[in-house]
Each structure stands twice: as structure tokens, then as C-alpha cells.
């Protein structure tokens, strides 16, 4: 049984929460951990994903360019967070294999 540091666990849960389209199995595979391990961490953290957002009535509908920019900004944030978490995971596993 492997013992993961608390920061790695927190990062894994954060990655799962940030990737709304990904399953626990997919995120666990990306991190190289057992899906049940990640599932337990998510439950222990009391983490949940947003199931829907309340509809806000905008004063004016966004233009197609504004909508595209917002979607691209969101995607960039997600990718940056994923890269950071996966980088930490890679460092963790690289240090683990040196022993």
C-alpha cells in the first residue's frame, strides 16, 4: 500500500473537480493511481462537482466573440491547473522511483 502526501491527495481531488468532463477513472489513470484510491480521497474531502449553475439573465447576450473568449479563458485555466498538478505528480513519482 502506497502512502501519498496530503498535498498530492489535495491536488488530485482538485484536478478531478476541475475536469468536469473526466471520470474518476480517467483522472486516476492520468495520475497513475488506483481509481478507488482517488474515489476515497474525493469522498473524504467532501468534494463535489457543480451539478448545474443557476441561470443568470444577462442584460445583453454576449456576442459570439465574447462567448468564444470566455470559453477559451476557461479552457486555458483548466489546462494550466492540470499541467501544474500533473507536474507535481511527475516529481512525486520521479522521487519515489529513485529509492
C-alpha positions in Angstrom: 0.0 0.0 0.0 1.4 3.4 -1.0 1.4 6.3 1.3 0.7 9.6 -0.6 1.5 13.0 0.9 -1.5 15.2 1.8 -0.6 17.8 -0.9 -0.7 15.2 -3.6 -4.1 14.0 -2.4 -5.5 17.5 -2.4 -4.1 18.2 -5.8 -5.6 15.0 -7.2 -9.0 16.0 -5.8 -8.7 19.5 -7.2 -7.8 18.0 -10.6 -10.9 15.8 -10.5 -13.1 18.8 -9.6 -11.6 21.0 -12.4 -12.1 18.4 -15.1 -15.9 18.4 -15.4 -16.0 16.0 -18.3 -13.5 13.5 -16.9 -14.4 10.5 -14.8 -12.6 9.4 -11.7 -11.1 6.5 -13.7 -9.7 8.9 -16.3 -8.2 11.3 -13.7 -6.7 8.4 -11.7 -5.2 6.9 -14.9 -3.6 10.3 -15.7 -2.1 10.4 -12.2 -1.1 6.7 -12.2 -3.2 5.8 -9.1 -5.9 3.4 -8.4 -9.4 4.8 -9.2 -10.8 3.6 -5.9 -8.0 5.5 -4.1 -9.0 8.7 -5.8 -12.7 8.0 -5.2 -11.9 7.6 -1.4 -9.9 10.9 -1.4 -12.8 12.7 -3.1 -15.3 11.3 -0.6 -13.0 12.1 2.3 -12.6 15.7 1.1 -16.4 16.1 0.8 -15.7 17.3 -2.7 -18.4 17.5 -5.3 -18.7 18.9 -8.7 -21.2 21.6 -9.6 -24.3 19.9 -11.0 -25.6 22.9 -12.7 -25.4 26.6 -12.5 -28.3 28.9 -11.8 -29.4 30.7 -14.9 -28.4 34.3 -14.9 -30.3 36.7 -17.0 -27.7 38.8 -18.8 -28.7 42.3 -19.7 -27.4 41.7 -23.2 -26.5 38.4 -24.7 -22.7 38.0 -25.2 -21.5 38.4 -28.7 -20.1 35.3 -30.4 -16.6 36.7 -29.9 -17.1 37.4 -26.2 -18.5 33.9 -25.7 -15.6 32.3 -27.5 -13.1 34.4 -25.5 -14.8 33.3 -22.2 -14.7 29.7 -23.3 -11.0 29.9 -24.3 -10.1 31.6 -21.0 -11.8 28.9 -19.0 -10.0 26.2 -21.1 -6.6 27.9 -20.5 -7.3 28.0 -16.7 -8.2 24.3 -16.7 -5.2 23.3 -18.8 -2.8 25.3 -16.6 -4.2 23.7 -13.5 -3.9 20.2 -14.9 -0.4 20.9 -16.1 0.6 22.1 -12.6 -0.9 19.1 -10.9 0.5 16.6 -13.3 3.9 18.2 -13.0 3.7 17.8 -9.2 2.6 14.2 -9.7 5.6 13.5 -12.0 8.0 15.0 -9.5 6.5 12.8 -6.7 6.8 9.6 -8.8 10.3 10.5 -10.0 11.4 10.9 -6.4 9.7 7.7 -5.4 11.5 5.6 -8.1 14.9 6.9 -7.0 14.8 4.8 -3.9 
